[in-house]
Amino acid sequence: MRPETEAERAARHAATIRAFRSTVDPANPPREPFVLEQHFYAAEGGDIDGLAAALEERGFKVESLTYDPESRDRTWRLVAVRLELLEERRLLAVSDELDALARQFDVVYDGWQTHVPN
């Protein structure tokens, strides 16, 4: 898979910051870690099993792996979870790491989500 462009990286960072700021109060983020879901997808040629193994080596737990032969670009979908602190800089670093890792396996990193109680 081709390297990420600066424009793609900027867009991913902007999406991460928007998600963070809509999830928590940036001036008063929670001090305890939360389970973050990390989402990935791949077409038929992507090495989703290789990505799953690499994620597990990094402390993630693969929560779901689904196959949809009707979807051409999102044939495989993977969700991995790990405890993370909800800090903007930390989330940007995790986003950078996971996007680069996914590209090694011809997979697309599709962002994160979590649930923070009110």
Phi and psi in radians as a Rosetta constraint file:
Dihedral C 1 N 2 CA 2 C 2 CIRCULARHARMONIC -1.207 0.35
Dihedral N 2 CA 2 C 2 N 3 CIRCULARHARMONIC 2.717 0.35
Dihedral C 2 N 3 CA 3 C 3 CIRCULARHARMONIC -1.143 0.35
Dihedral N 3 CA 3 C 3 N 4 CIRCULARHARMONIC 2.730 0.35
Dihedral C 3 N 4 CA 4 C 4 CIRCULARHARMONIC -1.255 0.35
Dihedral N 4 CA 4 C 4 N 5 CIRCULARHARMONIC 2.363 0.35
Dihedral C 4 N 5 CA 5 C 5 CIRCULARHARMONIC -1.416 0.35
Dihedral N 5 CA 5 C 5 N 6 CIRCULARHARMONIC 2.863 0.35
Dihedral C 5 N 6 CA 6 C 6 CIRCULARHARMONIC -1.077 0.35
Dihedral N 6 CA 6 C 6 N 7 CIRCULARHARMONIC -0.656 0.35
Dihedral C 6 N 7 CA 7 C 7 CIRCULARHARMONIC -1.137 0.35
Dihedral N 7 CA 7 C 7 N 8 CIRCULARHARMONIC -0.717 0.35
Dihedral C 7 N 8 CA 8 C 8 CIRCULARHARMONIC -1.130 0.35
Dihedral N 8 CA 8 C 8 N 9 CIRCULARHARMONIC -0.732 0.35
Dihedral C 8 N 9 CA 9 C 9 CIRCULARHARMONIC -1.112 0.35
Dihedral N 9 CA 9 C 9 N 10 CIRCULARHARMONIC -0.752 0.35
Dihedral C 9 N 10 CA 10 C 10 CIRCULARHARMONIC -1.091 0.35
Dihedral N 10 CA 10 C 10 N 11 CIRCULARHARMONIC -0.719 0.35
Dihedral C 10 N 11 CA 11 C 11 CIRCULARHARMONIC -1.151 0.35
Dihedral N 11 CA 11 C 11 N 12 CIRCULARHARMONIC -0.714 0.35
Dihedral C 11 N 12 CA 12 C 12 CIRCULARHARMONIC -1.134 0.35
Dihedral N 12 CA 12 C 12 N 13 CIRCULARHARMONIC -0.759 0.35
Dihedral C 12 N 13 CA 13 C 13 CIRCULARHARMONIC -1.089 0.35
Dihedral N 13 CA 13 C 13 N 14 CIRCULARHARMONIC -0.743 0.35
Dihedral C 13 N 14 CA 14 C 14 CIRCULARHARMONIC -1.087 0.35
Dihedral N 14 CA 14 C 14 N 15 CIRCULARHARMONIC -0.721 0.35
Dihedral C 14 N 15 CA 15 C 15 CIRCULARHARMONIC -1.141 0.35
Dihedral N 15 CA 15 C 15 N 16 CIRCULARHARMONIC -0.693 0.35
Dihedral C 15 N 16 CA 16 C 16 CIRCULARHARMONIC -1.117 0.35
Dihedral N 16 CA 16 C 16 N 17 CIRCULARHARMONIC -0.770 0.35
Dihedral C 16 N 17 CA 17 C 17 CIRCULARHARMONIC -1.142 0.35
Dihedral N 17 CA 17 C 17 N 18 CIRCULARHARMONIC -0.738 0.35
Dihedral C 17 N 18 CA 18 C 18 CIRCULARHARMONIC -1.057 0.35
Dihedral N 18 CA 18 C 18 N 19 CIRCULARHARMONIC -0.796 0.35
Dihedral C 18 N 19 CA 19 C 19 CIRCULARHARMONIC -1.093 0.35
Dihedral N 19 CA 19 C 19 N 20 CIRCULARHARMONIC -0.766 0.35
Dihedral C 19 N 20 CA 20 C 20 CIRCULARHARMONIC -1.050 0.35
Dihedral N 20 CA 20 C 20 N 21 CIRCULARHARMONIC -0.865 0.35
Dihedral C 20 N 21 CA 21 C 21 CIRCULARHARMONIC -1.240 0.35
Dihedral N 21 CA 21 C 21 N 22 CIRCULARHARMONIC -0.399 0.35
Dihedral C 21 N 22 CA 22 C 22 CIRCULARHARMONIC -1.500 0.35
Dihedral N 22 CA 22 C 22 N 23 CIRCULARHARMONIC -0.240 0.35
Dihedral C 22 N 23 CA 23 C 23 CIRCULARHARMONIC -1.634 0.35
Dihedral N 23 CA 23 C 23 N 24 CIRCULARHARMONIC -0.698 0.35
Dihedral C 23 N 24 CA 24 C 24 CIRCULARHARMONIC -2.349 0.35
Dihedral N 24 CA 24 C 24 N 25 CIRCULARHARMONIC 2.893 0.35
Dihedral C 24 N 25 CA 25 C 25 CIRCULARHARMONIC -1.404 0.35
Dihedral N 25 CA 25 C 25 N 26 CIRCULARHARMONIC 1.937 0.35
Dihedral C 25 N 26 CA 26 C 26 CIRCULARHARMONIC -1.014 0.35
Dihedral N 26 CA 26 C 26 N 27 CIRCULARHARMONIC -0.468 0.35
Dihedral C 26 N 27 CA 27 C 27 CIRCULARHARMONIC -1.371 0.35
Dihedral N 27 CA 27 C 27 N 28 CIRCULARHARMONIC -0.301 0.35
Dihedral C 27 N 28 CA 28 C 28 CIRCULARHARMONIC -2.507 0.35
Dihedral N 28 CA 28 C 28 N 29 CIRCULARHARMONIC 1.112 0.35
Dihedral C 28 N 29 CA 29 C 29 CIRCULARHARMONIC -1.200 0.35
Dihedral N 29 CA 29 C 29 N 30 CIRCULARHARMONIC 2.706 0.35
Dihedral C 29 N 30 CA 30 C 30 CIRCULARHARMONIC -1.098 0.35
Dihedral N 30 CA 30 C 30 N 31 CIRCULARHARMONIC 2.598 0.35
Dihedral C 30 N 31 CA 31 C 31 CIRCULARHARMONIC -1.553 0.35
Dihedral N 31 CA 31 C 31 N 32 CIRCULARHARMONIC -0.343 0.35
Dihedral C 31 N 32 CA 32 C 32 CIRCULARHARMONIC -1.645 0.35
Dihedral N 32 CA 32 C 32 N 33 CIRCULARHARMONIC 2.646 0.35
Dihedral C 32 N 33 CA 33 C 33 CIRCULARHARMONIC -1.280 0.35
Dihedral N 33 CA 33 C 33 N 34 CIRCULARHARMONIC 2.721 0.35
Dihedral C 33 N 34 CA 34 C 34 CIRCULARHARMONIC -2.161 0.35
Dihedral N 34 CA 34 C 34 N 35 CIRCULARHARMONIC 2.726 0.35
Dihedral C 34 N 35 CA 35 C 35 CIRCULARHARMONIC -1.318 0.35
Dihedral N 35 CA 35 C 35 N 36 CIRCULARHARMONIC 2.087 0.35
Dihedral C 35 N 36 CA 36 C 36 CIRCULARHARMONIC -1.841 0.35
Dihedral N 36 CA 36 C 36 N 37 CIRCULARHARMONIC 2.297 0.35
Dihedral C 36 N 37 CA 37 C 37 CIRCULARHARMONIC -1.538 0.35
Dihedral N 37 CA 37 C 37 N 38 CIRCULARHARMONIC 2.279 0.35
Dihedral C 37 N 38 CA 38 C 38 CIRCULARHARMONIC -1.932 0.35
Dihedral N 38 CA 38 C 38 N 39 CIRCULARHARMONIC 2.226 0.35
Dihedral C 38 N 39 CA 39 C 39 CIRCULARHARMONIC -1.907 0.35
Dihedral N 39 CA 39 C 39 N 40 CIRCULARHARMONIC 2.421 0.35
Dihedral C 39 N 40 CA 40 C 40 CIRCULARHARMONIC -2.427 0.35
Dihedral N 40 CA 40 C 40 N 41 CIRCULARHARMONIC 2.696 0.35
Dihedral C 40 N 41 CA 41 C 41 CIRCULARHARMONIC -2.552 0.35
Dihedral N 41 CA 41 C 41 N 42 CIRCULARHARMONIC 2.763 0.35
Dihedral C 41 N 42 CA 42 C 42 CIRCULARHARMONIC -2.608 0.35
Dihedral N 42 CA 42 C 42 N 43 CIRCULARHARMONIC 2.606 0.35
Dihedral C 42 N 43 CA 43 C 43 CIRCULARHARMONIC -1.369 0.35
Dihedral N 43 CA 43 C 43 N 44 CIRCULARHARMONIC -3.132 0.35
Dihedral C 43 N 44 CA 44 C 44 CIRCULARHARMONIC -0.963 0.35
Dihedral N 44 CA 44 C 44 N 45 CIRCULARHARMONIC -0.580 0.35
Dihedral C 44 N 45 CA 45 C 45 CIRCULARHARMONIC -1.425 0.35
Dihedral N 45 CA 45 C 45 N 46 CIRCULARHARMONIC -0.151 0.35
Dihedral C 45 N 46 CA 46 C 46 CIRCULARHARMONIC -1.277 0.35
Dihedral N 46 CA 46 C 46 N 47 CIRCULARHARMONIC 2.607 0.35
Dihedral C 46 N 47 CA 47 C 47 CIRCULARHARMONIC -1.645 0.35
Dihedral N 47 CA 47 C 47 N 48 CIRCULARHARMONIC 1.299 0.35
Dihedral C 47 N 48 CA 48 C 48 CIRCULARHARMONIC -1.168 0.35
Dihedral N 48 CA 48 C 48 N 49 CIRCULARHARMONIC -0.579 0.35
Dihedral C 48 N 49 CA 49 C 49 CIRCULARHARMONIC -1.174 0.35
Dihedral N 49 CA 49 C 49 N 50 CIRCULARHARMONIC -0.697 0.35
Dihedral C 49 N 50 CA 50 C 50 CIRCULARHARMONIC -1.102 0.35
Dihedral N 50 CA 50 C 50 N 51 CIRCULARHARMONIC -0.722 0.35
Dihedral C 50 N 51 CA 51 C 51 CIRCULARHARMONIC -1.111 0.35
Dihedral N 51 CA 51 C 51 N 52 CIRCULARHARMONIC -0.771 0.35
Dihedral C 51 N 52 CA 52 C 52 CIRCULARHARMONIC -1.013 0.35
Dihedral N 52 CA 52 C 52 N 53 CIRCULARHARMONIC -0.771 0.35
Dihedral C 52 N 53 CA 53 C 53 CIRCULARHARMONIC -1.114 0.35
Dihedral N 53 CA 53 C 53 N 54 CIRCULARHARMONIC -0.748 0.35
Dihedral C 53 N 54 CA 54 C 54 CIRCULARHARMONIC -1.132 0.35
Dihedral N 54 CA 54 C 54 N 55 CIRCULARHARMONIC -0.650 0.35
Dihedral C 54 N 55 CA 55 C 55 CIRCULARHARMONIC -1.151 0.35
Dihedral N 55 CA 55 C 55 N 56 CIRCULARHARMONIC -0.745 0.35
Dihedral C 55 N 56 CA 56 C 56 CIRCULARHARMONIC -1.104 0.35
Dihedral N 56 CA 56 C 56 N 57 CIRCULARHARMONIC -0.635 0.35
Dihedral C 56 N 57 CA 57 C 57 CIRCULARHARMONIC -1.093 0.35
Dihedral N 57 CA 57 C 57 N 58 CIRCULARHARMONIC -0.449 0.35
Dihedral C 57 N 58 CA 58 C 58 CIRCULARHARMONIC -1.669 0.35
Dihedral N 58 CA 58 C 58 N 59 CIRCULARHARMONIC 0.207 0.35
Dihedral C 58 N 59 CA 59 C 59 CIRCULARHARMONIC 1.595 0.35
Dihedral N 59 CA 59 C 59 N 60 CIRCULARHARMONIC 0.125 0.35
Dihedral C 59 N 60 CA 60 C 60 CIRCULARHARMONIC -1.504 0.35
Dihedral N 60 CA 60 C 60 N 61 CIRCULARHARMONIC 2.695 0.35
Dihedral C 60 N 61 CA 61 C 61 CIRCULARHARMONIC -1.959 0.35
Dihedral N 61 CA 61 C 61 N 62 CIRCULARHARMONIC 2.193 0.35
Dihedral C 61 N 62 CA 62 C 62 CIRCULARHARMONIC -1.297 0.35
Dihedral N 62 CA 62 C 62 N 63 CIRCULARHARMONIC 2.016 0.35
Dihedral C 62 N 63 CA 63 C 63 CIRCULARHARMONIC -1.563 0.35
Dihedral N 63 CA 63 C 63 N 64 CIRCULARHARMONIC -0.639 0.35
Dihedral C 63 N 64 CA 64 C 64 CIRCULARHARMONIC -2.671 0.35
Dihedral N 64 CA 64 C 64 N 65 CIRCULARHARMONIC 2.577 0.35
Dihedral C 64 N 65 CA 65 C 65 CIRCULARHARMONIC -2.449 0.35
Dihedral N 65 CA 65 C 65 N 66 CIRCULARHARMONIC 2.010 0.35
Dihedral C 65 N 66 CA 66 C 66 CIRCULARHARMONIC -2.145 0.35
Dihedral N 66 CA 66 C 66 N 67 CIRCULARHARMONIC 2.691 0.35
Dihedral C 66 N 67 CA 67 C 67 CIRCULARHARMONIC -2.142 0.35
Dihedral N 67 CA 67 C 67 N 68 CIRCULARHARMONIC 2.247 0.35
Dihedral C 67 N 68 CA 68 C 68 CIRCULARHARMONIC -2.288 0.35
Dihedral N 68 CA 68 C 68 N 69 CIRCULARHARMONIC 1.649 0.35
Dihedral C 68 N 69 CA 69 C 69 CIRCULARHARMONIC -1.144 0.35
Dihedral N 69 CA 69 C 69 N 70 CIRCULARHARMONIC -0.255 0.35
Dihedral C 69 N 70 CA 70 C 70 CIRCULARHARMONIC -1.378 0.35
Dihedral N 70 CA 70 C 70 N 71 CIRCULARHARMONIC -0.329 0.35
Dihedral C 70 N 71 CA 71 C 71 CIRCULARHARMONIC -1.738 0.35
Dihedral N 71 CA 71 C 71 N 72 CIRCULARHARMONIC 2.044 0.35
Dihedral C 71 N 72 CA 72 C 72 CIRCULARHARMONIC -1.241 0.35
Dihedral N 72 CA 72 C 72 N 73 CIRCULARHARMONIC -0.802 0.35
Dihedral C 72 N 73 CA 73 C 73 CIRCULARHARMONIC -1.611 0.35
Dihedral N 73 CA 73 C 73 N 74 CIRCULARHARMONIC -0.252 0.35
Dihedral C 73 N 74 CA 74 C 74 CIRCULARHARMONIC -2.192 0.35
Dihedral N 74 CA 74 C 74 N 75 CIRCULARHARMONIC 0.857 0.35
Dihedral C 74 N 75 CA 75 C 75 CIRCULARHARMONIC -1.081 0.35
Dihedral N 75 CA 75 C 75 N 76 CIRCULARHARMONIC -0.737 0.35
Dihedral C 75 N 76 CA 76 C 76 CIRCULARHARMONIC -1.932 0.35
Dihedral N 76 CA 76 C 76 N 77 CIRCULARHARMONIC 2.371 0.35
Dihedral C 76 N 77 CA 77 C 77 CIRCULARHARMONIC -2.231 0.35
Dihedral N 77 CA 77 C 77 N 78 CIRCULARHARMONIC 2.317 0.35
Dihedral C 77 N 78 CA 78 C 78 CIRCULARHARMONIC -2.257 0.35
Dihedral N 78 CA 78 C 78 N 79 CIRCULARHARMONIC 2.377 0.35
Dihedral C 78 N 79 CA 79 C 79 CIRCULARHARMONIC -2.152 0.35
Dihedral N 79 CA 79 C 79 N 80 CIRCULARHARMONIC 2.184 0.35
Dihedral C 79 N 80 CA 80 C 80 CIRCULARHARMONIC -2.116 0.35
Dihedral N 80 CA 80 C 80 N 81 CIRCULARHARMONIC 2.568 0.35
Dihedral C 80 N 81 CA 81 C 81 CIRCULARHARMONIC -2.200 0.35
Dihedral N 81 CA 81 C 81 N 82 CIRCULARHARMONIC 2.658 0.35
Dihedral C 81 N 82 CA 82 C 82 CIRCULARHARMONIC -2.842 0.35
Dihedral N 82 CA 82 C 82 N 83 CIRCULARHARMONIC 2.600 0.35
Dihedral C 82 N 83 CA 83 C 83 CIRCULARHARMONIC -1.224 0.35
Dihedral N 83 CA 83 C 83 N 84 CIRCULARHARMONIC 2.331 0.35
Dihedral C 83 N 84 CA 84 C 84 CIRCULARHARMONIC -2.476 0.35
Dihedral N 84 CA 84 C 84 N 85 CIRCULARHARMONIC 2.583 0.35
Dihedral C 84 N 85 CA 85 C 85 CIRCULARHARMONIC -1.332 0.35
Dihedral N 85 CA 85 C 85 N 86 CIRCULARHARMONIC 2.441 0.35
Dihedral C 85 N 86 CA 86 C 86 CIRCULARHARMONIC -1.537 0.35
Dihedral N 86 CA 86 C 86 N 87 CIRCULARHARMONIC 1.371 0.35
Dihedral C 86 N 87 CA 87 C 87 CIRCULARHARMONIC -2.147 0.35
Dihedral N 87 CA 87 C 87 N 88 CIRCULARHARMONIC 2.364 0.35
Dihedral C 87 N 88 CA 88 C 88 CIRCULARHARMONIC -0.957 0.35
Dihedral N 88 CA 88 C 88 N 89 CIRCULARHARMONIC -0.860 0.35
Dihedral C 88 N 89 CA 89 C 89 CIRCULARHARMONIC -1.100 0.35
Dihedral N 89 CA 89 C 89 N 90 CIRCULARHARMONIC -0.701 0.35
Dihedral C 89 N 90 CA 90 C 90 CIRCULARHARMONIC -1.115 0.35
Dihedral N 90 CA 90 C 90 N 91 CIRCULARHARMONIC -0.763 0.35
Dihedral C 90 N 91 CA 91 C 91 CIRCULARHARMONIC -1.148 0.35
Dihedral N 91 CA 91 C 91 N 92 CIRCULARHARMONIC -0.636 0.35
Dihedral C 91 N 92 CA 92 C 92 CIRCULARHARMONIC -1.140 0.35
Dihedral N 92 CA 92 C 92 N 93 CIRCULARHARMONIC -0.713 0.35
Dihedral C 92 N 93 CA 93 C 93 CIRCULARHARMONIC -1.140 0.35
Dihedral N 93 CA 93 C 93 N 94 CIRCULARHARMONIC -0.736 0.35
Dihedral C 93 N 94 CA 94 C 94 CIRCULARHARMONIC -1.122 0.35
Dihedral N 94 CA 94 C 94 N 95 CIRCULARHARMONIC -0.732 0.35
Dihedral C 94 N 95 CA 95 C 95 CIRCULARHARMONIC -1.039 0.35
Dihedral N 95 CA 95 C 95 N 96 CIRCULARHARMONIC -0.785 0.35
Dihedral C 95 N 96 CA 96 C 96 CIRCULARHARMONIC -1.057 0.35
Dihedral N 96 CA 96 C 96 N 97 CIRCULARHARMONIC -0.820 0.35
Dihedral C 96 N 97 CA 97 C 97 CIRCULARHARMONIC -1.064 0.35
Dihedral N 97 CA 97 C 97 N 98 CIRCULARHARMONIC -0.809 0.35
Dihedral C 97 N 98 CA 98 C 98 CIRCULARHARMONIC -1.281 0.35
Dihedral N 98 CA 98 C 98 N 99 CIRCULARHARMONIC -0.592 0.35
Dihedral C 98 N 99 CA 99 C 99 CIRCULARHARMONIC -1.129 0.35
Dihedral N 99 CA 99 C 99 N 100 CIRCULARHARMONIC -0.789 0.35
Dihedral C 99 N 100 CA 100 C 100 CIRCULARHARMONIC -1.111 0.35
Dihedral N 100 CA 100 C 100 N 101 CIRCULARHARMONIC -0.726 0.35
Dihedral C 100 N 101 CA 101 C 101 CIRCULARHARMONIC -1.112 0.35
Dihedral N 101 CA 101 C 101 N 102 CIRCULARHARMONIC -0.802 0.35
Dihedral C 101 N 102 CA 102 C 102 CIRCULARHARMONIC -1.035 0.35
Dihedral N 102 CA 102 C 102 N 103 CIRCULARHARMONIC -0.727 0.35
Dihedral C 102 N 103 CA 103 C 103 CIRCULARHARMONIC -1.090 0.35
Dihedral N 103 CA 103 C 103 N 104 CIRCULARHARMONIC -0.535 0.35
Dihedral C 103 N 104 CA 104 C 104 CIRCULARHARMONIC -1.086 0.35
Dihedral N 104 CA 104 C 104 N 105 CIRCULARHARMONIC -0.455 0.35
Dihedral C 104 N 105 CA 105 C 105 CIRCULARHARMONIC -1.914 0.35
Dihedral N 105 CA 105 C 105 N 106 CIRCULARHARMONIC 0.244 0.35
Dihedral C 105 N 106 CA 106 C 106 CIRCULARHARMONIC 1.006 0.35
Dihedral N 106 CA 106 C 106 N 107 CIRCULARHARMONIC 0.772 0.35
Dihedral C 106 N 107 CA 107 C 107 CIRCULARHARMONIC -2.162 0.35
Dihedral N 107 CA 107 C 107 N 108 CIRCULARHARMONIC 2.719 0.35
Dihedral C 107 N 108 CA 108 C 108 CIRCULARHARMONIC -1.855 0.35
Dihedral N 108 CA 108 C 108 N 109 CIRCULARHARMONIC 2.237 0.35
Dihedral C 108 N 109 CA 109 C 109 CIRCULARHARMONIC -1.427 0.35
Dihedral N 109 CA 109 C 109 N 110 CIRCULARHARMONIC 2.193 0.35
Dihedral C 109 N 110 CA 110 C 110 CIRCULARHARMONIC -1.969 0.35
Dihedral N 110 CA 110 C 110 N 111 CIRCULARHARMONIC 0.305 0.35
Dihedral C 110 N 111 CA 111 C 111 CIRCULARHARMONIC 1.686 0.35
Dihedral N 111 CA 111 C 111 N 112 CIRCULARHARMONIC -3.026 0.35
Dihedral C 111 N 112 CA 112 C 112 CIRCULARHARMONIC -2.269 0.35
Dihedral N 112 CA 112 C 112 N 113 CIRCULARHARMONIC 2.883 0.35
Dihedral C 112 N 113 CA 113 C 113 CIRCULARHARMONIC -2.709 0.35
Dihedral N 113 CA 113 C 113 N 114 CIRCULARHARMONIC 2.772 0.35
Dihedral C 113 N 114 CA 114 C 114 CIRCULARHARMONIC -2.706 0.35
Dihedral N 114 CA 114 C 114 N 115 CIRCULARHARMONIC 3.001 0.35
Dihedral C 114 N 115 CA 115 C 115 CIRCULARHARMONIC -2.104 0.35
Dihedral N 115 CA 115 C 115 N 116 CIRCULARHARMONIC 2.122 0.35
Dihedral C 115 N 116 CA 116 C 116 CIRCULARHARMONIC -1.984 0.35
Dihedral N 116 CA 116 C 116 N 117 CIRCULARHARMONIC 2.026 0.35
Dihedral C 116 N 117 CA 117 C 117 CIRCULARHARMONIC -1.126 0.35
Dihedral N 117 CA 117 C 117 N 118 CIRCULARHARMONIC 2.627 0.35
